[in-house]
């Protein structure tokens, strides 16, 4: 009785959740209606117990939208370090989204594997540099332009550093789409 729901719906240890009944409570959080189920012994028979539960999930959609919703803002410019995003707000946002799994969707619909956010950068995509295998130093914004022929809409806002096996990888907030935490 648990196999099908846990294969097709988000779940935690005790409950599975469906998209049928959700309620946006603001600040990037959505409540999902879920169901708890268990099999219990009863005198002379087995009984299936089903109860209703509620789980908090991150709001689905682009990561930049989740960040703005959490901060209570609508203009992406507030995520630019040069525009005065206070360090305290950046750290508060970082605590909120650390561990969230994101998938980057590039031009042409190419999806990268889901990766968990490790932290937020202190610099913008057009300021953060890293070394390529050929020894060149390049910014995150230049990398997207050269590798994927994609100009970032907001190259001057923060990046999300995601976990990888081999090295740091930055994902521009503009191209990252939220998947949600693992409920397994």
C-alpha positions as CSV (number, residue, x, y, z in Angstrom):
1,X,0.0,0.0,0.0
2,X,3.0,2.3,0.2
3,X,4.9,1.4,-2.9
4,X,2.8,3.2,-5.5
5,X,2.3,6.4,-3.5
6,X,6.0,6.7,-2.6
7,X,7.1,6.1,-6.2
8,X,4.8,8.8,-7.6
9,X,4.5,11.4,-4.9
10,X,6.8,13.4,-2.6
11,X,7.0,11.7,0.8
12,X,8.7,11.7,4.2
13,X,9.1,8.8,6.6
14,X,5.5,8.6,7.5
15,X,3.3,10.4,4.9
16,X,3.1,10.9,1.1
17,X,1.8,14.2,-0.4
18,X,-0.2,15.1,-3.5
19,X,-0.4,18.2,-5.6
20,X,-4.3,18.1,-5.3
21,X,-4.5,20.3,-2.2
22,X,-1.9,23.0,-1.7
23,X,-1.9,26.3,0.0
24,X,0.7,29.1,-0.5
25,X,1.4,30.6,2.9
26,X,4.0,33.0,1.6
27,X,7.7,33.5,2.1
28,X,8.5,30.7,-0.4
29,X,6.5,28.0,1.6
30,X,3.6,26.0,0.3
31,X,1.5,23.6,2.5
32,X,0.7,20.2,0.8
33,X,-2.1,17.9,2.0
34,X,-0.8,14.4,2.6
35,X,-1.8,11.0,3.8
36,X,-0.4,8.8,6.5
37,X,-1.1,5.1,6.1
38,X,-0.3,2.0,8.1
39,X,-1.4,-1.5,8.6
40,X,-2.4,-2.4,12.1
41,X,-3.3,-5.7,13.7
42,X,-6.8,-6.0,15.2
43,X,-8.5,-8.9,16.8
44,X,-8.9,-11.5,14.1
45,X,-7.9,-9.2,11.2
46,X,-5.6,-6.5,9.8
47,X,-6.8,-3.0,9.5
48,X,-5.5,-0.2,7.2
49,X,-5.3,3.1,9.0
50,X,-5.3,6.3,6.9
51,X,-5.0,9.8,8.3
52,X,-4.6,13.2,6.8
53,X,-1.3,15.1,7.3
54,X,0.2,18.3,6.1
55,X,3.7,19.0,4.9
56,X,5.7,22.2,4.2
57,X,7.4,22.4,0.8
58,X,9.3,25.0,-1.0
59,X,7.4,26.9,-3.6
60,X,8.0,25.3,-7.0
61,X,9.2,27.3,-10.0
62,X,12.3,29.3,-10.9
63,X,14.9,29.6,-8.0
64,X,15.0,33.4,-8.5
65,X,11.2,33.5,-7.8
66,X,11.6,31.5,-4.7
67,X,14.4,33.8,-3.4
68,X,12.3,36.9,-4.2
69,X,9.2,35.4,-2.5
70,X,11.2,34.6,0.6
71,X,12.6,38.1,0.8
72,X,9.1,39.6,0.1
73,X,10.4,41.4,-3.0
74,X,9.4,41.4,-6.6
75,X,12.4,43.1,-8.3
76,X,15.4,40.8,-9.1
77,X,17.7,43.8,-8.6
78,X,17.5,43.3,-4.9
79,X,19.7,40.1,-5.3
80,X,22.6,42.1,-6.7
81,X,25.4,42.5,-4.3
82,X,26.4,45.9,-5.8
83,X,22.8,47.2,-5.3
84,X,23.1,46.8,-1.6
85,X,21.8,43.4,-0.6
86,X,22.8,43.4,3.0
87,X,25.1,40.5,4.1
88,X,22.6,39.6,6.9
89,X,19.8,39.2,4.2
90,X,22.1,37.1,2.0
91,X,22.9,34.8,4.9
92,X,19.3,34.5,5.9
93,X,18.4,33.6,2.3
94,X,21.3,31.2,2.2
95,X,20.0,29.4,5.3
96,X,16.6,29.1,3.7
97,X,17.7,27.5,0.4
98,X,20.7,25.4,1.5
99,X,20.0,21.8,0.6
100,X,17.2,22.6,-2.0
101,X,17.7,20.5,-5.1
102,X,17.7,22.5,-8.3
103,X,17.9,21.6,-12.0
104,X,19.3,24.0,-14.5
105,X,17.3,24.3,-17.7
106,X,19.4,25.8,-20.6
107,X,18.4,27.1,-24.0
108,X,17.0,24.2,-26.0
109,X,15.5,22.6,-23.0
110,X,18.6,20.7,-21.9
111,X,18.2,19.7,-18.2
112,X,21.2,19.0,-16.0
113,X,21.0,16.6,-13.1
114,X,19.4,17.9,-9.9
115,X,22.0,19.2,-7.5
116,X,21.6,20.5,-3.9
117,X,22.4,24.1,-3.2
118,X,25.5,24.4,-0.9
119,X,25.6,28.1,-0.4
120,X,25.0,31.5,-2.1
121,X,27.9,33.4,-3.6
122,X,29.0,36.7,-2.2
123,X,29.7,38.1,-5.7
124,X,27.6,38.2,-8.9
125,X,27.8,36.0,-12.0
126,X,29.8,38.6,-13.9
127,X,32.3,38.9,-11.0
128,X,32.9,35.3,-9.9
129,X,35.8,33.7,-11.8
130,X,37.0,30.1,-12.0
131,X,39.7,28.2,-14.0
132,X,38.8,26.0,-16.9
133,X,40.6,22.8,-17.7
134,X,42.6,24.6,-20.4
135,X,43.9,27.0,-17.8
136,X,41.9,30.1,-18.8
137,X,40.1,32.1,-16.1
138,X,36.5,33.0,-16.9
139,X,33.5,34.5,-15.1
140,X,30.2,32.5,-14.6
141,X,28.4,34.9,-17.0
142,X,31.1,34.4,-19.7
143,X,31.0,30.6,-19.2
144,X,27.2,30.5,-20.0
145,X,27.7,32.8,-23.0
146,X,30.7,30.8,-24.4
147,X,29.5,27.2,-23.6
148,X,25.8,27.4,-24.1
149,X,25.4,30.6,-26.2
150,X,23.3,32.0,-23.4
151,X,23.4,35.6,-22.2
152,X,22.2,35.8,-18.6
153,X,19.3,38.2,-18.1
154,X,20.7,39.2,-14.7
155,X,24.5,38.7,-14.7
156,X,24.9,41.1,-11.8
157,X,22.9,39.0,-9.2
158,X,24.1,36.2,-6.8
159,X,24.8,32.7,-7.9
160,X,24.0,29.5,-6.1
161,X,26.9,27.2,-5.5
162,X,25.8,23.6,-5.9
163,X,27.3,20.3,-4.6
164,X,29.2,18.2,-7.1
165,X,31.6,15.4,-6.8
166,X,34.7,17.0,-8.2
167,X,34.6,20.8,-7.7
168,X,32.6,23.9,-7.0
169,X,29.9,24.6,-9.6
170,X,28.0,27.8,-9.8
171,X,24.5,28.0,-11.2
172,X,23.2,31.3,-12.2
173,X,19.9,32.0,-10.4
174,X,18.3,33.0,-13.6
175,X,18.6,29.5,-15.2
176,X,18.0,27.4,-12.1
177,X,14.7,25.8,-11.5
178,X,13.6,24.5,-8.1
179,X,12.8,20.9,-7.7
180,X,12.3,20.6,-3.9
181,X,14.0,18.7,-1.1
182,X,14.2,14.9,-1.2
183,X,11.4,13.4,0.9
184,X,12.9,9.9,1.0
